[in-house]
Amino acid sequence: MKLKMIKKIVSHNKKLSPNFSVRIKKIKYIIIHYTGTSSVSEALNIFKDKKSQVSCHWLITNKGILYKIVDEKYTAWHAGVSFWKKEKMLNDSSIGIELDNIGHGVGYRLFPDKQIKVLELLLEKIIQKYKIKKQNVLAHSDIAPNRKLDPGELFNWDRLAKKNLAYYPEIKNYSRKNIFFKLGDYDSKIGLIKIKLTDIGYKCSKNNNFDIYLKLVIEAFQRRFLPEKINGIIDGKVYSRILQVSKNA
């Protein structure tokens, strides 16, 4: 019944986006974005413009209207330079979903219930169709932490996880016995953090250095799995959350 509802709310453009290519890989991932535009029409114009070289498969307005932008059998151009689970350039192995939201800065807002309900129906349909693991429903910021922030910390991953549509372990209280940095073991802990983040899917260098890129990865992790504070700092709570998330990633 739910899947039939999707068909009723789809709004097809007379002309879909010209920005796509032949798909040559199996679909393994769903990438969730926000449009970062001031209006739906602005986003649609970008997707229809061949010069933009940008597209997605689906766009959901904040009123819950669903637009088909590129047919799922084709590769849409939404992920760009990306990485997850040692796989590069995820366009060809993913479905891209854009959510109407102006994005970070002035006007960044919560995603309306109408919009998320349609997203849930669409995710259910895509996950069943392509047998996608819940761990492979990702944020754009997960796969490109040095470039992207979307859909951001106001997106409710916990809600999706409770419907088995995404991976978001319940946040547990961390033990103060698990204090992150102790004198003399800074380097070894950074190395361990990078291994655990790599297990989750993030790209990390194979050394014990805390560099700018690792800070961006930590911010992406916080934005996705611990959105109460996004500062790129690894304290005891962040460390415990990384260990928790990596267990079943």
C-alpha positions, 0 to 999 in steps of 0.5 A: 500500500505504501509503495503505491502511494509513491506513484501517486505523488511523483511529479514528472518533469516534461524533460528530465535532467540531461546530466546522466551517464550509463550505469556500469556498477551495481547499486549499493548506496543511497546518498542523501543531500540537501539542494542548498538553493533558495527555492525548488525552481532554482534547484530544478533549473540547475538540474535541467541545465546541461552546463551545470553537470549536476543532477540526482535521481529524486528531489523532495520538496519541503511540501512533500512533492516528489520529482523524478530528475534522472531514471534510476537505471542511469548514473546521476551526477550527485556525489562527485569526488567521493569515498566510502568503504574503500570505494571511490567516485560513488555516482555509479553505484548509488541513488541520489536523493535531494531534499529541498532545504536552503542549507547551512548559513542563513535559513538552514532549517529543520526538514518538515514532517511531510518531506521526511514521510515521503523520503521514508516511503522512497527509501523503503522502495529503493532499499527493497528494490536493490537490497541495500544495507541500512549501513549504506544509506549515507549523507553527502558529508559522509562521502565527501567530508572535505567538501560537503555538509549536507544534509547536516546536523538538523537531519534526523537519522535516528528517525530513519534508523527506528524504521530500519531505513538507516544506520544510527545506533542509539547514543549510550552514556560513555564511561568516564573510565574511557578517558580519551587522552592519557599522557604518552598515548596520544599518537596510538589513540589517533591511529586507533581512531583512524582505523575505527573511522575507516571501519565505518567507511570514512577515508583516513590516512594511515598514520598517527597524525591529527591533521586538517582532513581528520578534523573534517572527518570528525566533524562529518562523523559528529554531524551524522552520529553525534549532532549535539556539537560539531567542532572536530574535537575528539573528547571522551564522548566522541571517542566512545561514539566512534567505537560504538558506531564502528562495531556494526558498520 
